[in-house]
Amino acid sequence: MANIIFTPDSDAESISSDVAEFNGVLVTTQIPADLDGDIVQQSESTLQALKEALEKAGSGMDRVMHLTIYLTDMADRAAFNEVYQRFFSKPWPVRAAVGVAALAYPQMRVEVTAMAAKG
């Protein structure tokens, strides 16, 4: 039986691991560090957190296979996509953008969940 490895979130109060690894596949969920910013700032913060979490786990943005983007306003999708294209390049990860009524904090506008290959 293969082991599942969980890397704790750096926030001691978090009830979620930063990254989970199984057989060379990593899964992580990230939120913006600054909840007071607009969608561009929150998107940059979220994708930067994703980049750092993946690198800490021995992966990188170029190893992301799938990304799910949760937006509280689908009108923010174009602004998110502009930021996304600064963090990712071809071949693009498989992705889905999902409109949601709310996220963990009232001012939070974006959250991402990613699946990446290790190494």
LOKOLZA-488112 format. One record per residue (C-alpha): residue number from 1; chain; y, x, z. Coordinates in steps of 0.02 Angstrom, whole numbers, plus 50000, padded with zeros to 5 digits. Each point is the difference from the previous one (the first is absolute). Last residue first. Layout:
REM LOKOLZA-488112
    k  c     yy     xx     zz
  NUM  A      Y      X      Z
...
REM end
This chain:
REM LOKOLZA-488112
    k  c     yy     xx     zz
  119  A  50818  50487  49527
  118  A  49972  49823  50062
  117  A  50006  49852  49883
  116  A  50130  49867  50035
  115  A  50010  49817  50052
  114  A  50173  49936  50042
  113  A  50078  49861  50101
  112  A  50186  49975  49984
  111  A  50132  49907  50101
  110  A  50170  49935  49946
  109  A  50145  49891  50060
  108  A  50001  50029  50189
  107  A  50150  49915  50083
  106  A  49894  49870  50092
  105  A  49868  50126  50057
  104  A  49813  49993  49963
  103  A  50018  49926  49826
  102  A  50057  49829  49940
  101  A  49977  49866  49867
  100  A  49901  50115  49886
   99  A  50015  50043  49815
   98  A  49862  50115  49940
   97  A  50018  50146  49881
   96  A  49835  50068  49937
   95  A  49952  50175  49949
   94  A  49879  50109  49904
   93  A  50076  50173  50012
   92  A  50104  50063  49854
   91  A  49931  50139  49890
   90  A  50141  50036  49983
   89  A  50128  50031  50137
   88  A  50030  49953  50181
   87  A  50134  50035  50131
   86  A  50158  49983  49892
   85  A  49922  49855  49904
   84  A  49974  49905  50163
   83  A  50187  50009  50038
   82  A  50042  49909  49838
   81  A  49853  49881  50027
   80  A  50066  49951  50172
   79  A  50167  49952  49923
   78  A  49911  49895  49867
   77  A  49889  49916  50131
   76  A  50143  49950  50115
   75  A  50012  49827  49917
   74  A  49823  49977  50068
   73  A  50078  49979  50173
   72  A  49894  50036  50154
   71  A  49911  50136  49903
   70  A  49822  50064  50030
   69  A  49946  50140  49885
   68  A  49814  50035  49977
   67  A  49960  50172  49933
   66  A  49838  50061  49921
   65  A  49934  50168  49941
   64  A  50122  50116  50088
   63  A  49950  50182  49966
   62  A  50167  50051  49921
   61  A  50087  49939  50158
   60  A  49907  50127  50103
   59  A  49840  50039  50093
   58  A  49948  50110  50147
   57  A  50030  49874  50141
   56  A  50172  50070  50044
   55  A  50043  49991  49815
   54  A  49952  49815  49997
   53  A  50104  49959  50154
   52  A  50151  50097  49934
   51  A  49996  49914  49830
   50  A  49979  49828  50079
   49  A  50147  50033  50117
   48  A  50104  50052  49849
   47  A  49945  49839  49912
   46  A  50058  49894  50147
   45  A  50165  50090  50024
   44  A  50042  49992  49814
   43  A  49954  49815  49994
   42  A  50103  49963  50157
   41  A  50151  50090  49928
   40  A  49985  49911  49832
   39  A  49968  49830  50084
   38  A  50155  50015  50110
   37  A  49999  50098  50163
   36  A  49991  49937  50179
   35  A  49810  50016  50015
   34  A  50004  50189  49997
   33  A  49823  50072  50015
   32  A  49941  49890  49857
   31  A  49818  49941  50011
   30  A  49838  50087  49953
   29  A  49818  49949  49983
   28  A  49865  50130  49967
   27  A  49827  50009  49922
   26  A  49915  50164  49956
   25  A  49846  50022  49891
   24  A  49898  50160  50019
   23  A  49845  49916  50072
   22  A  50099  49891  50117
   21  A  50172  50044  50066
   20  A  50121  49893  50100
   19  A  50184  50048  50005
   18  A  50146  49962  50116
   17  A  49892  49903  50122
   16  A  50070  49835  50061
   15  A  50044  49938  50175
   14  A  50155  50110  50005
   13  A  50077  50040  50170
   12  A  49965  50187  49987
   11  A  50093  50007  49834
   10  A  49921  50145  49905
    9  A  49870  49878  49931
    8  A  49823  50055  50038
    7  A  49889  50076  49865
    6  A  49838  49900  49989
    5  A  49841  50077  49932
    4  A  49856  49891  49940
    3  A  49834  50087  50005
    2  A  49869  49981  49866
    1  A  49830  49929  50051
REM end
